[in-house]
């Protein structure tokens, strides 16, 4: 009984995730597309480079603010919602922490970034940048975290399937039109069997896959989504490996590595989840293999991608 109490008490005390993790205050950025001022509780805050930063107390009650310039004035209401640490109690302690967080203002969060269009009189705002101008250039860095492979190595009797983790992508997004852009990127992905880097020892026979590819796509940005299409050139590699760690039985076949060079398409879909952070789904089918033999065959890579798009030229 004492052991149960010893285990339960820390679970409850340490389990109030919002109370422990969240501060009493949070920062909010009001971003406008033209110079403007922000008024809160009769205090006027200066908008510097079209951005106003202020600290707000967490609360269930909404925040009322005014955004104005020489042409327009807007009254905006920022509603609060339950924060991620509050909902994380369900996973961390089967929801027990919610009982502690229930009456705490720390359970709430306001929008961290608010975008306001000051070229009209409509009392509205968005939580994403509604317009990226022509001529803008962004650095695109991604972690293709989950990767699903379908490969057809030459002289193998059956296709090879696997899903694993890890990769890296680096590229540039150039906006040739407002909210339309070219993405030129190079990527390398693999099917590592655990979702975090670690030293592992494998025993016996096992297969691994990887892909290195270059892609050029044309993309349309619609609200907080972007969708596109393009072409890709890839080197896909399948490995049949053998490790003698742990004294496994002898291999049925010798270790081998087979690669092909293919041309295909790419179809990216992203949703903006932060000022710079995006979550994407990439579908890259290949139809024409040009090496080691010229032939039409279908292979694919499907990736869940975590991307950071950092402005270089605004």
VEXDREN-891748 format. One record per residue (C-alpha): residue in three letters; x, y, z. Coordinates in nm, 4 decimals, padded with zeros to 6 digits, m for minus. Layout:
// VEXDREN-891748
ALA, X, Y, Z
...
//
This chain:
// VEXDREN-891748
UNK, 00.0000, 00.0000, 00.0000
UNK, 00.2804, 00.2400, 00.0879
UNK, 00.4485, 00.1661, m00.2431
UNK, 00.1270, 00.2518, m00.4281
UNK, 00.0996, 00.5849, m00.2449
UNK, 00.4645, 00.6627, m00.3198
UNK, 00.4014, 00.6004, m00.6899
UNK, 00.0671, 00.7830, m00.7133
UNK, 00.1641, 01.1067, m00.5339
UNK, 00.4487, 01.2000, m00.7749
UNK, 00.2213, 01.1074, m01.0644
UNK, m00.0378, 01.3614, m00.9501
UNK, 00.2062, 01.6350, m00.8428
UNK, 00.4317, 01.6100, m01.1454
UNK, 00.1413, 01.5399, m01.3778
UNK, m00.0151, 01.8881, m01.3851
UNK, 00.1544, 01.9667, m01.7135
UNK, 00.0076, 02.3129, m01.7821
UNK, 00.0712, 02.4372, m01.4264
UNK, 00.4327, 02.3203, m01.4385
UNK, 00.5268, 02.3963, m01.7997
UNK, 00.3343, 02.7136, m01.8837
UNK, 00.4305, 03.0552, m01.7497
UNK, 00.1714, 03.2981, m01.6168
UNK, 00.2275, 03.5136, m01.9223
UNK, 00.2877, 03.4635, m02.2925
UNK, 00.4131, 03.6775, m02.5789
UNK, 00.1787, 03.7784, m02.8607
UNK, 00.2894, 03.9322, m03.1920
UNK, 00.0521, 04.1524, m03.3935
UNK, 00.1804, 04.1651, m03.7525
UNK, 00.0409, 04.4139, m04.0041
UNK, 00.1040, 04.4553, m04.3751
UNK, 00.1399, 04.8347, m04.3406
UNK, 00.2601, 05.0522, m04.0501
UNK, 00.0016, 05.0670, m03.7708
UNK, m00.0384, 05.1085, m03.3956
UNK, m00.1960, 04.8713, m03.1443
UNK, m00.4035, 04.9854, m02.8451
UNK, m00.4675, 04.7592, m02.5448
UNK, m00.6331, 04.8750, m02.2218
UNK, m00.5929, 05.2409, m02.3256
UNK, m00.2201, 05.1875, m02.3828
UNK, m00.0893, 05.2485, m02.7336
UNK, 00.1923, 05.0167, m02.8414
UNK, 00.4179, 05.1121, m03.1293
UNK, 00.4309, 04.8908, m03.4353
UNK, 00.7990, 04.8516, m03.5320
UNK, 00.8650, 04.7164, m03.8806
UNK, 00.4968, 04.6195, m03.9013
UNK, 00.5148, 04.4076, m03.5837
UNK, 00.3928, 04.4782, m03.2299
UNK, 00.5104, 04.2550, m02.9469
UNK, 00.3460, 04.2486, m02.6047
UNK, 00.3157, 04.0237, m02.2995
UNK, m00.0300, 03.9019, m02.1972
UNK, m00.1505, 03.7270, m01.8826
UNK, m00.2972, 03.3856, m01.9505
UNK, m00.6711, 03.3891, m01.8859
UNK, m00.9963, 03.2314, m02.0003
UNK, m01.1261, 03.5803, m02.0814
UNK, m01.0517, 03.7125, m02.4324
UNK, m00.8208, 04.0020, m02.5111
UNK, m00.9706, 04.3070, m02.6820
UNK, m00.7365, 04.5219, m02.8854
UNK, m00.7511, 04.7965, m03.1444
UNK, m00.5291, 04.8159, m03.4501
UNK, m00.5318, 05.1438, m03.6392
UNK, m00.3486, 05.3656, m03.8845
UNK, m00.4395, 05.6890, m04.0621
UNK, m00.6911, 05.5103, m04.2853
UNK, m00.8574, 05.2319, m04.0863
UNK, m00.9307, 05.1235, m03.7298
UNK, m01.0153, 04.7666, m03.6262
UNK, m01.1434, 04.6132, m03.3046
UNK, m01.0172, 04.2574, m03.2656
UNK, m01.1028, 03.9903, m03.0081
UNK, m00.8422, 03.7233, m02.9289
UNK, m01.0044, 03.4199, m02.7692
UNK, m00.8122, 03.1811, m02.5473
UNK, m00.8090, 02.8029, m02.5793
UNK, m00.6708, 02.5096, m02.3847
UNK, m00.2966, 02.4808, m02.4347
UNK, m00.1090, 02.1745, m02.5540
UNK, 00.0396, 02.0994, m02.2059
UNK, m00.3156, 02.0881, m02.0670
UNK, m00.4216, 01.8235, m02.3204
UNK, m00.0882, 01.6429, m02.2729
UNK, m00.2131, 01.5430, m01.9267
UNK, m00.4187, 01.2737, m02.0996
UNK, m00.1006, 01.1037, m02.2184
UNK, 00.1270, 01.1874, m01.9268
UNK, m00.0947, 01.0910, m01.6345
UNK, m00.4232, 00.9526, m01.7714
UNK, m00.5834, 01.2955, m01.7280
UNK, m00.5192, 01.3323, m01.3546
UNK, m00.3268, 01.6535, m01.4141
UNK, m00.6373, 01.8121, m01.5646
UNK, m00.7906, 01.8160, m01.2161
UNK, m00.5032, 02.0345, m01.0943
UNK, m00.4975, 02.2496, m01.4081
UNK, m00.8784, 02.2874, m01.4122
UNK, m00.8961, 02.6275, m01.2395
UNK, m00.5484, 02.7493, m01.3326
UNK, m00.5139, 03.0359, m01.5840
UNK, m00.1988, 02.8594, m01.7018
UNK, m00.4118, 02.6028, m01.8841
UNK, m00.4978, 02.8637, m02.1502
UNK, m00.3110, 03.0020, m02.4473
UNK, m00.3790, 03.2883, m02.6878
UNK, m00.2722, 03.2962, m03.0547
UNK, 00.1014, 03.3591, m03.0638
UNK, 00.0935, 03.5455, m03.3967
UNK, m00.1915, 03.7492, m03.5406
UNK, m00.1794, 03.8840, m03.8982
UNK, m00.3913, 04.1919, m03.9738
UNK, m00.4620, 04.3359, m04.3189
UNK, m00.4647, 04.7159, m04.2766
UNK, m00.5647, 04.7902, m04.6359
UNK, m00.9360, 04.7464, m04.5583
UNK, m01.1848, 04.8119, m04.2778
UNK, m01.2899, 04.4510, m04.2145
UNK, m01.2575, 04.3500, m03.8459
UNK, m01.0736, 04.0258, m03.9097
UNK, m00.7341, 03.8654, m03.8717
UNK, m00.5601, 03.5405, m03.9606
UNK, m00.3206, 03.3163, m03.7718
UNK, m00.1020, 03.2718, m04.0822
UNK, 00.0674, 03.5148, m04.3199
UNK, m00.2020, 03.5674, m04.5855
UNK, 00.0289, 03.7136, m04.8508
UNK, 00.3875, 03.6444, m04.9507
UNK, 00.4955, 03.8951, m05.2106
UNK, 00.6481, 03.8419, m05.5511
UNK, 01.0286, 03.8288, m05.5332
UNK, 01.0395, 03.6726, m05.1857
UNK, 01.3020, 03.4028, m05.1267
UNK, 01.2900, 03.1436, m04.8479
UNK, 01.5408, 02.8895, m04.7230
UNK, 01.3640, 02.5533, m04.7055
UNK, 01.5063, 02.3042, m04.4539
UNK, 01.3170, 01.9830, m04.3859
UNK, 01.3289, 01.6600, m04.1896
UNK, 01.1403, 01.3909, m04.3856
UNK, 01.0699, 01.2017, m04.0655
UNK, 00.8516, 00.9110, m04.1828
UNK, 00.9334, 00.7508, m04.5182
UNK, 00.7436, 00.4792, m04.7032
UNK, 00.9341, 00.3030, m04.9843
UNK, 00.8254, 00.0877, m05.2747
UNK, 01.1300, m00.0173, m05.4795
UNK, 01.1784, m00.2726, m05.7562
UNK, 01.5508, m00.3604, m05.7716
UNK, 01.6704, m00.5155, m06.0936
UNK, 01.6696, m00.8990, m06.1058
UNK, 01.4689, m00.9286, m05.7830
UNK, 01.1618, m01.1505, m05.7914
UNK, 00.9369, m00.9237, m05.5873
UNK, 00.8990, m00.5541, m05.5013
UNK, 01.0553, m00.4281, m05.1787
UNK, 00.8386, m00.2437, m04.9257
UNK, 00.9380, m00.0755, m04.6037
UNK, 00.8563, 00.2220, m04.3816
UNK, 01.1118, 00.3904, m04.1591
UNK, 01.2462, 00.7188, m04.0334
UNK, 01.4873, 01.0031, m04.0970
UNK, 01.6127, 01.2179, m04.3771
UNK, 01.7119, 01.5731, m04.4642
UNK, 01.6056, 01.8208, m04.7297
UNK, 01.7550, 02.1570, m04.8274
UNK, 01.6237, 02.3966, m05.0873
UNK, 01.5010, 02.7393, m05.1888
UNK, 01.1473, 02.8697, m05.2418
UNK, 01.1261, 03.1591, m05.4886
UNK, 00.7983, 03.3489, m05.5240
UNK, 00.7624, 03.4438, m05.8904
UNK, 00.4081, 03.5652, m05.8137
UNK, 00.2222, 03.6577, m05.4974
UNK, 00.1545, 03.3280, m05.3136
UNK, 00.3003, 03.1189, m05.5993
UNK, 00.6535, 02.9825, m05.5889
UNK, 00.9150, 02.7483, m05.7322
UNK, 01.0825, 02.5032, m05.4933
UNK, 01.4231, 02.3633, m05.5887
UNK, 01.5460, 02.1077, m05.3342
UNK, 01.7835, 01.8189, m05.2784
UNK, 01.6893, 01.5433, m05.0336
UNK, 01.8269, 01.2279, m04.8793
UNK, 01.5984, 00.9847, m04.6929
UNK, 01.6243, 00.6401, m04.5351
UNK, 01.4148, 00.3800, m04.3539
UNK, 01.5901, 00.3686, m04.0155
UNK, 01.3642, 00.1502, m03.8027
UNK, 01.3375, 00.3713, m03.4926
UNK, 01.2242, 00.7367, m03.4922
UNK, 01.5284, 00.8822, m03.3164
UNK, 01.9051, 00.8563, m03.3732
UNK, 02.0595, 00.5726, m03.1754
UNK, 02.3381, 00.3170, m03.1914
UNK, 02.1810, m00.0221, m03.2606
UNK, 02.3052, m00.3755, m03.3158
UNK, 02.1146, m00.5866, m03.5680
UNK, 02.1473, m00.9600, m03.6040
UNK, 02.1061, m01.1804, m03.9088
UNK, 01.9681, m01.0782, m04.2487
UNK, 01.7758, m00.7552, m04.2968
UNK, 01.6897, m00.5074, m04.5740
UNK, 01.7313, m00.1312, m04.5775
UNK, 01.6417, 00.1337, m04.8335
UNK, 01.7443, 00.4882, m04.9125
UNK, 01.6854, 00.7543, m05.1740
UNK, 01.8739, 01.0640, m05.2872
UNK, 01.6776, 01.2958, m05.5129
UNK, 01.6600, 01.6403, m05.6708
UNK, 01.3228, 01.8013, m05.7364
UNK, 01.1778, 02.1147, m05.8917
UNK, 00.8133, 02.1919, m05.8181
UNK, 00.5661, 02.4732, m05.8761
UNK, 00.3457, 02.5503, m05.5772
UNK, 00.0321, 02.7460, m05.4941
UNK, m00.0169, 02.8926, m05.1488
UNK, m00.3846, 02.8997, m05.0443
UNK, m00.4413, 03.0448, m04.6973
UNK, m00.2212, 02.8328, m04.4685
UNK, m00.1892, 02.5492, m04.7215
UNK, 00.0437, 02.5051, m05.0158
UNK, 00.0089, 02.2422, m05.2855
UNK, 00.2245, 02.1786, m05.5888
UNK, 00.3506, 01.9532, m05.8648
UNK, 00.6876, 01.9004, m06.0271
UNK, 00.9559, 01.6688, m06.1568
UNK, 01.2222, 01.4680, m05.9746
UNK, 01.5432, 01.2819, m06.0487
UNK, 01.6313, 01.0127, m05.7967
UNK, 01.8823, 00.7472, m05.7021
UNK, 01.7022, 00.4690, m05.5172
UNK, 01.9030, 00.2028, m05.3365
UNK, 01.8036, m00.1278, m05.1795
UNK, 02.0455, m00.3084, m04.9485
UNK, 02.0331, m00.6689, m04.8352
UNK, 02.2504, m00.6831, m04.5237
UNK, 02.3853, m00.9449, m04.2879
UNK, 02.5159, m00.8942, m03.9347
UNK, 02.6863, m01.1700, m03.7365
UNK, 02.6159, m00.9989, m03.4042
UNK, 02.4501, m01.2345, m03.1583
UNK, 02.5620, m01.5498, m03.3421
UNK, 02.2750, m01.5678, m03.5960
UNK, 02.2307, m01.8513, m03.8487
UNK, 02.4330, m01.8201, m04.1705
UNK, 02.2807, m01.6025, m04.4444
UNK, 02.0591, m01.7493, m04.7140
UNK, 02.2153, m01.5143, m04.9700
UNK, 02.5167, m01.2879, m04.9830
UNK, 02.4782, m00.9175, m04.8893
UNK, 02.4052, m00.7036, m05.1934
UNK, 02.3339, m00.3429, m05.2854
UNK, 02.1294, m00.2445, m05.5908
UNK, 02.0613, 00.1080, m05.7154
UNK, 01.8667, 00.2597, m06.0000
UNK, 01.8420, 00.6128, m06.1394
UNK, 01.4873, 00.7226, m06.2163
UNK, 01.2825, 01.0148, m06.3436
UNK, 00.9403, 01.0897, m06.2019
UNK, 00.7167, 01.3465, m06.0417
UNK, 00.6693, 01.5051, m05.7009
UNK, 00.3488, 01.6289, m05.5396
UNK, 00.4054, 01.8299, m05.2187
UNK, 00.1326, 01.9355, m04.9745
UNK, 00.2117, 02.1551, m04.6714
UNK, 00.0158, 02.3192, m04.3931
UNK, 00.1654, 02.6137, m04.2044
UNK, 00.1765, 02.5258, m03.8329
UNK, 00.3894, 02.8174, m03.7084
UNK, 00.5519, 03.1361, m03.8298
UNK, 00.8217, 02.9315, m04.0033
UNK, 00.7245, 02.5700, m03.9256
UNK, 00.5263, 02.3573, m04.1731
UNK, 00.4032, 01.9983, m04.1761
UNK, 00.3943, 01.8308, m04.5158
UNK, 00.3133, 01.5180, m04.7091
UNK, 00.5324, 01.4404, m05.0121
UNK, 00.4382, 01.1884, m05.2796
UNK, 00.7196, 01.1128, m05.5236
UNK, 00.6335, 00.8488, m05.7868
UNK, 00.8944, 00.7357, m06.0408
UNK, 00.7978, 00.5872, m06.3772
UNK, 01.1093, 00.5798, m06.5959
UNK, 01.4317, 00.4073, m06.4922
UNK, 01.7308, 00.5237, m06.7003
UNK, 02.0046, 00.3222, m06.5308
UNK, 02.1124, 00.0355, m06.5049
UNK, 01.8526, m00.0393, m06.7761
UNK, 01.6056, 00.1845, m06.9566
UNK, 01.2550, 00.0700, m06.8673
UNK, 00.9183, 00.1897, m06.7440
UNK, 00.8429, 00.0789, m06.3892
UNK, 00.6606, 00.2280, m06.0944
UNK, 00.8377, 00.3051, m05.7670
UNK, 00.7497, 00.5562, m05.5006
UNK, 00.8509, 00.7423, m05.1896
UNK, 00.5894, 00.8888, m04.9542
UNK, 00.7201, 01.1107, m04.6726
UNK, 00.5774, 01.2971, m04.3764
UNK, 00.7911, 01.6099, m04.3748
UNK, 00.8678, 01.8632, m04.0999
UNK, 00.9824, 02.1824, m04.2712
UNK, 01.1183, 02.5209, m04.1677
UNK, 01.0830, 02.7985, m04.4279
UNK, 01.3008, 03.0923, m04.3251
UNK, 01.2740, 03.4227, m04.5194
UNK, 01.5947, 03.5358, m04.6890
UNK, 01.4414, 03.8130, m04.9030
UNK, 01.1010, 03.9575, m04.8106
//
